[in-house]
Amino acid sequence: MKPARIIILAVAVLSAGGAGYLALQLARGKSVVQSEPVVEREPTVNVLVATQSLPVGSRLNAGSLGWSAWPQTGIAEGFITDQNRPDAVEKLEGAVVRMPIFKGEPIRQEKVADSSSKIMSSLLPAGKRAVSTEISVATGAGGFILPNDRVDVIMVRPGDADMKITETILSNVRVLAIDQQIEEKDDGSKTVVGTTATLELTPDQAKVITVAQQMAERLQLALRSVADAQEQDTEAADYLLSGGDGAPIIQVIKSGEIVKSNSPGANQ
């Protein structure tokens, strides 16, 4: 092969190699630009929420309340926001919790009572009364009855010939509070035992349980399912308060028996 052709071929090979090398360097140095998707955030509003779980009867304070960003479309009527009540934390200081509030739950006005209210009176709905009755582990469902539970009140009283009579005198009433104390067992373990139950009653129910407390050998609380909360709770053993014709009578209770002093034939 002639020297001139060899030179031309060598120049061509070197040129091709140089072009490939330059292309490779350009490919390595080329940056890839990726477009990021644009995410539009929904407008939020600061809502007053509980920073800890609050049981019935507890009082609100700055440590149990806080502002939390809430989607604007998720604001329900009754929520307290920094727009409609910017001073809510200060204004609610000392307010009484009427219904359980869980951590992170928005504070609603209907779940709290004014700080100037007495705790027990603020827990009572209009027209209801708070009546206390003594209980024990034996009569209080083994200590498992707690505030806001629903119970039946069963009266156990003496009958004829050493028999016992049991009657359900109140049905599906709400427990407002349980006066609890710590009881230490022989093995050193400790349990919480209720000694007094405070019930939410109508005026007539309050009269019934007052009479029953005088008649009964003991009053038993029967715990009901939470599913019964929507059932009627105004039933009571009205026969303890009135005669057969429904007319009110004056009763004298002696030795666990009712003496109907003004009922027909009572003095015969």
Backbone as CSV, one residue per row, in Angstrom:
resi,resn,N_x,N_y,N_z,CA_x,CA_y,CA_z,C_x,C_y,C_z
1,MET,0.871,-1.179,0.000,0.000,0.000,0.000,0.908,1.229,0.000
2,LYS,0.457,2.213,-0.784,1.265,3.405,-0.911,1.255,4.182,0.396
3,PRO,2.359,4.841,0.694,2.458,5.612,1.940,1.365,6.695,2.062
4,ALA,0.968,7.292,0.960,-0.049,8.358,1.024,-1.377,7.805,1.513
5,ARG,-1.759,6.626,1.033,-3.046,6.032,1.471,-3.006,5.647,2.960
6,ILE,-1.806,5.157,3.373,-1.683,4.792,4.798,-1.870,6.027,5.673
7,ILE,-1.281,7.121,5.248,-1.416,8.368,6.025,-2.864,8.822,6.072
8,ILE,-3.569,8.765,4.921,-4.979,9.203,4.875,-5.837,8.329,5.772
9,LEU,-5.578,6.985,5.734,-6.364,6.063,6.568,-6.109,6.327,8.050
10,ALA,-4.871,6.589,8.423,-4.548,6.865,9.832,-5.239,8.134,10.309
11,VAL,-5.216,9.163,9.425,-5.888,10.429,9.798,-7.380,10.212,9.989
12,ALA,-8.001,9.375,9.135,-9.435,9.112,9.248,-9.762,8.385,10.548
13,VAL,-8.932,7.386,10.887,-9.169,6.632,12.137,-9.031,7.556,13.348
14,LEU,-7.992,8.375,13.353,-7.802,9.299,14.486,-8.945,10.305,14.602
15,SER,-9.421,10.779,13.442,-10.536,11.746,13.456,-11.800,11.105,14.025
16,ALA,-12.088,9.844,13.602,-13.276,9.150,14.102,-13.162,8.900,15.600
17,GLY,-11.962,8.480,16.052,-11.765,8.261,17.487,-11.921,9.533,18.287
18,GLY,-11.356,10.646,17.746,-11.490,11.925,18.456,-12.936,12.372,18.542
19,ALA,-13.694,12.177,17.444,-15.113,12.586,17.453,-15.913,11.752,18.453
20,GLY,-15.614,10.446,18.523,-16.321,9.596,19.492,-16.007,9.969,20.924
21,TYR,-14.728,10.322,21.161,-14.331,10.699,22.520,-15.034,11.984,22.959
22,LEU,-15.048,12.955,22.026,-15.730,14.224,22.354,-17.223,14.012,22.622
23,ALA,-17.840,13.134,21.816,-19.274,12.866,22.021,-19.535,12.215,23.365
24,LEU,-18.618,11.299,23.745,-18.777,10.635,25.048,-18.634,11.631,26.196
25,GLN,-17.690,12.547,26.128,-17.503,13.541,27.174,-18.693,14.491,27.273
26,LEU,-19.235,14.842,26.107,-20.403,15.717,26.111,-21.608,15.015,26.748
27,ALA,-21.757,13.697,26.473,-22.881,12.946,27.033,-22.765,12.824,28.545
28,ARG,-21.508,12.636,29.000,-21.312,12.520,30.447,-21.568,13.842,31.157
29,GLY,-21.198,14.910,30.541,-21.335,16.206,31.206,-22.695,16.848,31.056
30,LYS,-23.528,16.257,30.242,-24.848,16.848,30.006,-25.756,16.611,31.201
31,SER,-26.325,17.614,31.778,-27.227,17.482,32.947,-28.651,17.232,32.478
32,VAL,-29.319,16.363,33.242,-30.704,16.034,32.927,-31.617,16.881,33.804
33,VAL,-32.465,17.665,33.244,-33.378,18.545,33.975,-34.748,17.896,34.044
34,GLN,-35.191,17.636,35.296,-36.518,17.045,35.495,-37.441,18.089,36.103
35,SER,-38.631,18.172,35.578,-39.617,19.133,36.088,-40.348,18.537,37.288
36,GLU,-40.440,19.301,38.387,-41.142,18.858,39.582,-42.624,19.223,39.487
37,PRO,-43.500,18.289,39.893,-44.939,18.602,39.854,-45.290,19.693,40.858
38,VAL,-46.166,20.546,40.475,-46.610,21.644,41.335,-47.795,21.161,42.175
39,VAL,-47.618,21.174,43.507,-48.675,20.737,44.428,-49.279,21.965,45.095
40,GLU,-50.572,22.124,44.929,-51.261,23.249,45.550,-51.813,22.816,46.907
41,ARG,-51.382,23.477,47.950,-51.843,23.149,49.287,-53.175,23.825,49.589
42,GLU,-54.063,23.023,50.242,-55.374,23.572,50.604,-55.209,24.565,51.745
43,PRO,-55.909,25.679,51.702,-55.820,26.666,52.786,-56.221,26.044,54.122
44,THR,-55.536,26.427,55.188,-55.820,25.892,56.515,-56.220,27.011,57.479
45,VAL,-56.880,26.598,58.566,-57.296,27.510,59.629,-56.857,26.893,60.950
46,ASN,-56.379,27.693,61.871,-55.973,27.193,63.181,-57.208,26.910,64.034
47,VAL,-57.325,25.665,64.480,-58.464,25.221,65.292,-57.960,24.868,66.684
48,LEU,-58.749,25.213,67.700,-58.384,24.896,69.084,-58.669,23.420,69.351
49,VAL,-57.641,22.661,69.756,-57.787,21.228,70.017,-57.225,20.907,71.396
50,ALA,-57.567,19.716,71.874,-57.022,19.225,73.143,-55.643,18.620,72.888
51,THR,-54.678,18.993,73.688,-53.329,18.453,73.546,-53.144,17.193,74.386
52,GLN,-54.181,16.806,75.132,-54.174,15.584,75.919,-55.608,15.124,76.129
53,SER,-55.812,13.867,76.448,-57.158,13.366,76.687,-57.691,13.946,77.998
54,LEU,-58.957,14.409,77.965,-59.545,15.091,79.122,-60.792,14.338,79.581
55,PRO,-60.791,13.808,80.802,-61.972,13.094,81.305,-63.050,14.064,81.771
56,VAL,-64.241,13.546,81.982,-65.353,14.355,82.488,-64.990,14.930,83.854
57,GLY,-65.286,16.226,84.051,-65.032,16.871,85.332,-63.699,17.568,85.432
58,SER,-62.775,17.319,84.497,-61.471,17.996,84.547,-61.626,19.439,84.076
59,ARG,-60.630,20.250,84.414,-60.671,21.666,84.040,-59.617,21.962,82.967
60,LEU,-59.984,22.843,82.044,-59.086,23.211,80.954,-58.032,24.196,81.447
61,ASN,-56.849,24.119,80.832,-55.789,25.082,81.115,-54.919,25.224,79.872
62,ALA,-53.953,26.118,79.943,-53.101,26.379,78.775,-52.314,25.147,78.361
63,GLY,-52.026,24.260,79.301,-51.271,23.068,78.965,-52.085,21.990,78.277
64,SER,-53.409,22.070,78.362,-54.275,21.049,77.754,-54.904,21.521,76.454
65,LEU,-54.605,22.757,76.038,-55.182,23.320,74.815,-54.071,23.786,73.878
66,GLY,-54.364,23.789,72.583,-53.394,24.281,71.610,-54.059,24.478,70.253
67,TRP,-53.390,25.262,69.395,-53.900,25.520,68.049,-53.296,24.515,67.079
68,SER,-54.129,24.023,66.176,-53.685,23.055,65.180,-54.234,23.445,63.813
69,ALA,-53.370,23.364,62.779,-53.814,23.691,61.420,-54.838,22.671,60.954
70,TRP,-55.947,23.168,60.433,-57.061,22.316,60.021,-57.481,22.734,58.608
71,PRO,-57.737,21.763,57.702,-58.182,22.151,56.353,-59.424,23.035,56.404
72,GLN,-59.392,24.090,55.622,-60.491,25.055,55.668,-61.826,24.418,55.305
73,THR,-61.803,23.453,54.384,-63.056,22.805,53.989,-63.550,21.828,55.051
74,GLY,-62.703,21.496,56.033,-63.104,20.557,57.084,-63.570,21.232,58.354
75,ILE,-63.694,22.543,58.346,-64.145,23.265,59.538,-65.654,23.054,59.712
76,ALA,-66.033,22.470,60.842,-67.454,22.235,61.129,-67.989,23.334,62.042
77,GLU,-69.306,23.491,62.016,-69.935,24.491,62.876,-69.691,24.126,64.340
78,GLY,-69.271,25.107,65.123,-68.983,24.854,66.520,-67.505,24.777,66.840
79,PHE,-66.648,24.630,65.802,-65.206,24.618,66.037,-64.761,26.014,66.483
80,ILE,-63.799,26.048,67.374,-63.228,27.312,67.836,-61.952,27.567,67.051
81,THR,-61.896,28.673,66.317,-60.736,28.997,65.497,-60.090,30.287,65.988
82,ASP,-58.847,30.532,65.493,-58.159,31.766,65.879,-58.728,32.979,65.164
83,GLN,-59.678,32.730,64.252,-60.329,33.835,63.573,-61.571,34.312,64.326
84,ASN,-62.380,33.341,64.822,-63.593,33.770,65.519,-63.381,33.969,67.022
85,ARG,-62.337,33.298,67.596,-62.056,33.464,69.027,-60.556,33.398,69.265
86,PRO,-59.826,34.443,68.914,-58.366,34.405,69.055,-57.887,34.295,70.503
87,ASP,-58.732,34.698,71.474,-58.349,34.653,72.889,-58.969,33.464,73.599
88,ALA,-59.319,32.405,72.843,-60.049,31.274,73.414,-59.269,30.566,74.518
89,VAL,-57.949,30.428,74.362,-57.149,29.717,75.371,-57.258,30.412,76.720
90,GLU,-57.182,31.736,76.725,-57.291,32.484,77.973,-58.717,32.463,78.513
91,LYS,-59.705,32.577,77.626,-61.096,32.627,78.063,-61.580,31.294,78.625
92,LEU,-61.027,30.186,78.120,-61.470,28.863,78.567,-60.671,28.342,79.758
93,GLU,-59.765,29.121,80.273,-58.973,28.710,81.432,-59.895,28.360,82.604
94,GLY,-59.810,27.131,83.095,-60.614,26.698,84.229,-61.975,26.145,83.877
95,ALA,-62.352,26.158,82.589,-63.661,25.617,82.186,-63.726,24.118,82.488
96,VAL,-64.929,23.631,82.791,-65.129,22.240,83.196,-65.528,21.396,81.989
97,VAL,-64.906,20.234,81.839,-65.219,19.311,80.746,-66.498,18.546,81.096
98,ARG,-67.516,18.655,80.241,-68.790,17.986,80.490,-68.873,16.615,79.851
99,MET,-68.149,16.415,78.745,-68.106,15.132,78.047,-66.653,14.815,77.709
100,PRO,-66.290,13.532,77.618,-64.885,13.185,77.360,-64.368,13.834,76.076
101,ILE,-63.148,14.344,76.127,-62.484,14.937,74.972,-61.153,14.217,74.790
102,PHE,-60.894,13.749,73.573,-59.688,12.978,73.318,-58.587,13.859,72.723
103,LYS,-57.350,13.405,72.880,-56.202,14.165,72.384,-56.334,14.412,70.880
104,GLY,-56.148,15.664,70.479,-56.258,16.036,69.074,-57.663,16.383,68.630
105,GLU,-58.646,16.194,69.492,-60.043,16.488,69.130,-60.316,17.985,69.251
106,PRO,-61.004,18.588,68.278,-61.357,20.008,68.386,-62.250,20.268,69.594
107,ILE,-62.008,21.378,70.268,-62.810,21.774,71.416,-64.107,22.397,70.913
108,ARG,-65.236,21.884,71.416,-66.541,22.444,71.064,-67.172,23.003,72.329
109,GLN,-67.882,24.113,72.197,-68.430,24.794,73.360,-69.415,23.924,74.129
110,GLU,-70.163,23.062,73.417,-71.150,22.240,74.103,-70.522,21.162,74.978
111,LYS,-69.213,20.933,74.820,-68.542,19.915,75.632,-67.902,20.479,76.897
112,VAL,-67.969,21.795,77.071,-67.368,22.409,78.252,-68.380,23.344,78.907
113,ALA,-68.183,23.595,80.198,-69.045,24.506,80.942,-68.215,25.672,81.445
114,ASP,-68.884,26.759,81.750,-68.206,27.972,82.185,-67.355,27.711,83.421
115,SER,-66.220,28.383,83.499,-65.295,28.152,84.609,-65.869,28.556,85.957
116,SER,-66.886,29.407,85.981,-67.491,29.829,87.236,-68.483,28.810,87.771
117,SER,-68.802,27.768,86.954,-69.773,26.768,87.374,-69.150,25.788,88.361
118,LYS,-69.988,25.275,89.260,-69.563,24.164,90.095,-69.453,22.933,89.207
119,ILE,-68.499,22.059,89.515,-68.239,20.938,88.618,-69.463,20.062,88.443
120,MET,-70.075,19.604,89.528,-71.186,18.665,89.409,-72.402,19.311,88.763
121,SER,-72.726,20.540,89.143,-73.898,21.193,88.555,-73.705,21.452,87.066
122,SER,-72.470,21.658,86.640,-72.218,21.900,85.221,-72.343,20.627,84.393
123,LEU,-72.252,19.468,85.038,-72.379,18.208,84.322,-73.830,17.808,84.114
124,LEU,-74.725,18.436,84.844,-76.141,18.052,84.790,-76.872,18.754,83.654
125,PRO,-77.584,18.007,82.803,-78.462,18.646,81.821,-79.635,19.319,82.537
126,ALA,-80.288,20.227,81.837,-81.430,20.924,82.426,-82.516,19.918,82.813
127,GLY,-83.081,20.096,83.998,-84.175,19.256,84.455,-83.754,17.983,85.156
128,LYS,-82.452,17.692,85.216,-81.981,16.479,85.874,-81.442,16.795,87.263
129,ARG,-81.342,15.763,88.085,-80.849,15.889,89.448,-79.692,14.910,89.665
130,ALA,-78.771,15.265,90.555,-77.678,14.370,90.925,-77.977,13.796,92.301
131,VAL,-78.066,12.468,92.369,-78.371,11.785,93.627,-77.311,10.727,93.871
132,SER,-76.775,10.690,95.078,-75.731,9.734,95.422,-76.305,8.555,96.191
133,THR,-75.685,7.401,95.983,-76.060,6.202,96.725,-74.803,5.407,97.031
134,GLU,-74.779,4.785,98.188,-73.614,4.009,98.580,-73.545,2.710,97.786
135,ILE,-72.325,2.332,97.403,-72.113,1.070,96.697,-70.882,0.388,97.276
136,SER,-70.682,-0.845,96.912,-69.498,-1.595,97.292,-69.083,-2.428,96.097
137,VAL,-67.995,-3.191,96.238,-67.584,-4.072,95.146,-68.695,-5.049,94.817
138,ALA,-69.412,-5.514,95.844,-70.469,-6.496,95.632,-71.670,-5.900,94.915
139,THR,-71.926,-4.610,95.138,-73.115,-4.001,94.544,-72.795,-3.102,93.360
140,GLY,-71.519,-2.920,93.034,-71.135,-2.000,91.965,-70.433,-2.673,90.804
141,ALA,-70.863,-3.860,90.411,-70.309,-4.580,89.255,-68.803,-4.784,89.379
142,GLY,-68.375,-5.108,90.600,-66.971,-5.444,90.803,-65.997,-4.305,90.591
143,GLY,-66.456,-3.068,90.692,-65.570,-1.922,90.515,-65.376,-1.495,89.083
144,PHE,-66.125,-2.087,88.138,-65.948,-1.765,86.728,-66.862,-0.637,86.250
145,ILE,-67.715,-0.115,87.110,-68.598,0.981,86.720,-67.827,2.293,86.807
146,LEU,-67.883,3.075,85.740,-67.144,4.320,85.634,-68.088,5.452,85.248
147,PRO,-67.677,6.726,85.418,-68.508,7.847,84.988,-68.925,7.719,83.527
148,ASN,-70.178,8.080,83.250,-70.815,8.026,81.927,-71.317,6.644,81.550
149,ASP,-71.087,5.636,82.395,-71.686,4.326,82.154,-73.190,4.392,82.428
150,ARG,-73.913,3.433,81.858,-75.355,3.305,82.088,-75.618,2.099,82.979
151,VAL,-76.514,2.275,83.955,-76.792,1.198,84.905,-78.284,1.088,85.169
152,ASP,-78.700,-0.095,85.602,-80.005,-0.305,86.222,-79.780,-0.346,87.729
153,VAL,-80.730,0.181,88.484,-80.655,0.128,89.949,-81.667,-0.913,90.424
154,ILE,-81.159,-1.936,91.088,-81.992,-3.040,91.568,-82.064,-2.975,93.086
155,MET,-83.291,-2.997,93.613,-83.497,-2.978,95.062,-83.692,-4.400,95.565
156,VAL,-82.973,-4.761,96.601,-83.142,-6.049,97.271,-83.690,-5.755,98.659
157,ARG,-84.874,-6.290,98.971,-85.496,-6.036,100.273,-86.080,-7.326,100.836
158,PRO,-86.278,-7.358,102.142,-86.828,-8.572,102.763,-88.261,-8.820,102.322
159,GLY,-88.593,-10.097,102.181,-89.962,-10.489,101.869,-90.532,-11.354,102.975
160,ASP,-91.561,-12.095,102.662,-92.187,-12.984,103.645,-91.383,-14.267,103.786
161,ALA,-91.397,-14.833,104.983,-90.791,-16.140,105.261,-89.325,-16.184,104.823
162,ASP,-88.588,-15.183,105.255,-87.147,-15.120,104.979,-86.826,-15.113,103.485
163,MET,-87.770,-14.689,102.660,-87.529,-14.572,101.228,-86.996,-13.172,100.909
164,LYS,-86.290,-13.065,99.804,-85.795,-11.778,99.341,-86.561,-11.353,98.093
165,ILE,-86.907,-10.089,98.029,-87.612,-9.532,96.874,-86.659,-8.604,96.129
166,THR,-86.534,-8.793,94.820,-85.697,-7.922,93.994,-86.577,-7.178,92.996
167,GLU,-86.333,-5.900,92.857,-87.109,-5.056,91.949,-86.173,-4.075,91.249
168,THR,-86.351,-3.924,89.951,-85.612,-2.902,89.209,-86.359,-1.586,89.366
169,ILE,-85.791,-0.685,90.125,-86.497,0.564,90.431,-86.112,1.696,89.478
170,LEU,-84.924,1.630,88.867,-84.500,2.624,87.888,-83.844,1.896,86.728
171,SER,-84.053,2.414,85.535,-83.565,1.718,84.349,-82.736,2.653,83.460
172,ASN,-81.538,2.177,83.088,-80.695,2.855,82.096,-80.343,4.292,82.488
173,VAL,-80.012,4.512,83.751,-79.636,5.858,84.194,-78.123,6.037,84.065
174,ARG,-77.711,7.283,83.902,-76.286,7.580,83.683,-75.569,7.811,85.003
175,VAL,-74.360,7.300,85.098,-73.514,7.524,86.263,-72.717,8.804,86.034
176,LEU,-72.892,9.778,86.917,-72.165,11.041,86.789,-70.755,10.933,87.357
177,ALA,-70.641,10.261,88.484,-69.337,10.182,89.141,-69.292,8.957,90.044
178,ILE,-68.084,8.500,90.293,-67.836,7.417,91.240,-66.775,7.912,92.229
179,ASP,-67.142,7.931,93.503,-66.190,8.301,94.540,-65.303,7.093,94.797
180,GLN,-64.040,7.171,94.355,-63.163,6.006,94.389,-62.091,6.131,95.463
181,GLN,-61.714,4.981,96.009,-60.624,4.927,96.962,-59.739,3.718,96.646
182,ILE,-58.503,3.783,97.099,-57.544,2.708,96.855,-57.654,1.688,97.981
183,GLU,-57.867,0.447,97.609,-57.966,-0.631,98.590,-56.792,-1.586,98.404
184,GLU,-56.052,-1.833,99.503,-54.897,-2.722,99.450,-55.285,-4.107,99.941
185,LYS,-54.986,-5.145,99.145,-55.323,-6.513,99.502,-54.213,-7.128,100.355
186,ASP,-54.481,-8.331,100.862,-53.528,-9.020,101.723,-52.213,-9.318,101.013
187,ASP,-52.284,-9.549,99.699,-51.067,-9.882,98.962,-50.268,-8.651,98.534
188,GLY,-50.718,-7.476,98.968,-50.004,-6.252,98.645,-50.484,-5.545,97.403
189,SER,-51.320,-6.195,96.595,-51.840,-5.554,95.393,-52.894,-4.519,95.773
190,LYS,-53.087,-3.556,94.868,-54.027,-2.478,95.138,-55.084,-2.409,94.045
191,THR,-56.309,-2.108,94.429,-57.398,-1.955,93.482,-58.156,-0.669,93.793
192,VAL,-58.783,-0.125,92.767,-59.594,1.078,92.943,-61.048,0.663,93.129
193,VAL,-61.634,1.045,94.247,-62.989,0.621,94.585,-63.873,1.848,94.766
194,GLY,-65.037,1.829,94.150,-65.992,2.911,94.328,-66.809,2.711,95.592
195,THR,-67.018,3.794,96.324,-67.812,3.709,97.550,-69.146,4.435,97.424
196,THR,-69.216,5.402,96.522,-70.443,6.160,96.316,-70.625,6.423,94.828
197,ALA,-71.813,6.158,94.328,-72.144,6.448,92.926,-73.109,7.613,92.882
198,THR,-72.830,8.587,92.045,-73.727,9.721,91.841,-74.421,9.539,90.504
199,LEU,-75.754,9.474,90.539,-76.547,9.160,89.356,-77.265,10.394,88.837
200,GLU,-77.466,10.433,87.520,-78.223,11.508,86.876,-79.678,11.058,86.755
201,LEU,-80.578,11.733,87.497,-81.965,11.282,87.590,-82.932,12.421,87.315
202,THR,-84.150,12.037,86.946,-85.246,13.006,86.871,-85.745,13.251,88.292
203,PRO,-86.537,14.305,88.526,-87.070,14.537,89.879,-87.844,13.338,90.429
204,ASP,-88.668,12.674,89.590,-89.413,11.510,90.069,-88.484,10.352,90.399
205,GLN,-87.444,10.153,89.584,-86.487,9.092,89.876,-85.742,9.369,91.187
206,ALA,-85.471,10.640,91.453,-84.803,10.995,92.702,-85.672,10.631,93.897
207,LYS,-86.982,10.826,93.772,-87.893,10.444,94.858,-87.914,8.926,95.042
208,VAL,-87.916,8.206,93.925,-87.974,6.742,93.994,-86.741,6.188,94.707
209,ILE,-85.567,6.667,94.353,-84.372,6.109,94.973,-84.263,6.525,96.435
210,THR,-84.822,7.681,96.789,-84.822,8.099,98.186,-85.672,7.147,99.025
211,VAL,-86.854,6.786,98.505,-87.708,5.815,99.196,-87.028,4.452,99.248
212,ALA,-86.426,4.047,98.129,-85.790,2.730,98.055,-84.626,2.609,99.027
213,GLN,-83.890,3.695,99.241,-82.772,3.652,100.172,-83.240,3.361,101.594
214,GLN,-84.461,3.774,101.914,-85.013,3.506,103.236,-85.568,2.087,103.342
215,MET,-86.071,1.569,102.250,-86.696,0.244,102.255,-85.700,-0.887,102.044
216,ALA,-84.658,-0.633,101.265,-83.822,-1.715,100.742,-82.848,-2.260,101.773
217,GLU,-82.623,-3.548,101.651,-81.513,-4.161,102.376,-80.208,-3.759,101.708
218,ARG,-80.242,-3.647,100.378,-79.126,-3.094,99.614,-79.627,-2.704,98.226
219,LEU,-78.890,-1.803,97.604,-79.168,-1.397,96.228,-78.030,-1.902,95.350
220,GLN,-78.397,-2.565,94.273,-77.418,-3.169,93.364,-77.406,-2.379,92.064
221,LEU,-76.201,-2.077,91.558,-76.066,-1.427,90.258,-75.718,-2.482,89.221
222,ALA,-76.499,-2.560,88.162,-76.260,-3.520,87.079,-75.767,-2.750,85.856
223,LEU,-74.538,-3.014,85.444,-73.932,-2.301,84.326,-74.587,-2.693,83.011
224,ARG,-74.906,-1.692,82.189,-75.537,-1.925,80.896,-74.552,-1.671,79.758
225,SER,-74.922,-2.166,78.577,-74.089,-1.984,77.393,-74.102,-0.520,76.963
226,VAL,-72.987,-0.089,76.374,-72.910,1.273,75.855,-73.916,1.481,74.732
227,ALA,-74.348,0.380,74.088,-75.324,0.479,73.008,-76.698,0.916,73.509
228,ASP,-76.924,0.860,74.825,-78.216,1.237,75.391,-78.322,2.724,75.693
229,ALA,-77.280,3.483,75.358,-77.247,4.899,75.736,-78.398,5.696,75.132
230,GLN,-78.904,5.267,73.979,-79.973,6.009,73.311,-81.367,5.578,73.755
231,GLU,-81.449,4.558,74.585,-82.761,4.107,75.043,-83.310,5.030,76.116
232,GLN,-84.601,4.914,76.386,-85.265,5.757,77.369,-84.657,5.527,78.744
233,ASP,-84.456,6.634,79.480,-83.861,6.520,80.806,-84.721,7.153,81.897
234,THR,-86.014,7.334,81.607,-86.886,8.014,82.567,-87.818,7.066,83.309
235,GLU,-87.676,5.760,83.067,-88.534,4.806,83.760,-88.142,4.706,85.227
236,ALA,-89.137,4.526,86.080,-88.891,4.379,87.510,-90.042,3.602,88.130
237,ALA,-89.788,3.042,89.305,-90.824,2.284,90.015,-91.752,3.269,90.713
238,ASP,-92.655,3.871,89.917,-93.534,4.915,90.450,-94.484,4.388,91.521
239,TYR,-94.713,3.076,91.558,-95.627,2.530,92.561,-95.091,2.726,93.981
240,LEU,-93.806,3.036,94.103,-93.261,3.325,95.421,-93.691,4.697,95.923
241,LEU,-94.219,5.515,95.004,-94.572,6.884,95.364,-96.061,7.144,95.375
242,SER,-96.873,6.283,94.769,-98.303,6.570,94.651,-99.107,5.322,94.901
243,GLY,-100.426,5.529,95.178,-101.328,4.414,95.410,-101.794,3.812,94.112
244,GLY,-102.710,2.863,94.200,-103.189,2.165,93.023,-103.885,3.065,92.035
245,ASP,-104.505,4.149,92.531,-105.196,5.053,91.609,-104.279,6.122,91.064
246,GLY,-103.006,6.058,91.419,-102.050,7.028,90.895,-101.975,8.306,91.695
247,ALA,-102.806,8.469,92.735,-102.795,9.684,93.538,-101.618,9.651,94.503
248,PRO,-100.934,10.761,94.685,-99.819,10.787,95.622,-100.304,10.483,97.038
249,ILE,-99.469,9.799,97.802,-99.817,9.465,99.179,-98.644,9.787,100.087
250,ILE,-98.941,9.880,101.372,-97.908,10.075,102.372,-97.494,8.702,102.872
251,GLN,-96.196,8.440,102.863,-95.713,7.126,103.241,-94.873,7.206,104.501
252,VAL,-95.071,6.248,105.363,-94.232,6.087,106.534,-93.567,4.730,106.410
253,ILE,-92.244,4.713,106.407,-91.498,3.472,106.238,-91.011,3.008,107.601
254,LYS,-91.368,1.798,107.957,-91.000,1.238,109.249,-90.576,-0.207,109.063
255,SER,-89.369,-0.491,109.509,-88.828,-1.851,109.401,-88.848,-2.357,107.963
256,GLY,-88.548,-1.468,107.039,-88.467,-1.877,105.646,-89.795,-2.033,104.951
257,GLU,-90.897,-1.676,105.591,-92.225,-1.789,104.993,-92.839,-0.407,104.857
258,ILE,-93.650,-0.225,103.789,-94.325,1.047,103.559,-95.674,1.034,104.261
259,VAL,-95.925,2.045,105.077,-97.242,2.235,105.685,-97.929,3.372,104.951
260,LYS,-99.013,3.066,104.221,-99.717,4.069,103.414,-100.782,4.716,104.280
261,SER,-100.388,5.720,105.002,-101.245,6.302,106.037,-102.505,6.956,105.486
262,ASN,-102.410,7.489,104.259,-103.597,8.155,103.735,-104.225,7.393,102.552
263,SER,-103.854,6.106,102.400,-104.484,5.317,101.348,-105.822,4.800,101.847
264,PRO,-106.741,4.485,100.925,-108.054,3.985,101.328,-107.931,2.740,102.179
265,GLY,-108.590,2.752,103.356,-108.606,1.581,104.231,-107.360,1.404,105.070
266,ALA,-106.466,2.411,105.052,-105.215,2.252,105.792,-105.462,2.199,107.275
267,ASN,-106.514,2.876,107.766,-106.770,2.936,109.189,-107.828,1.942,109.638
268,GLN,-108.231,1.048,108.725,-109.279,0.100,109.089,-108.700,-1.065,109.884
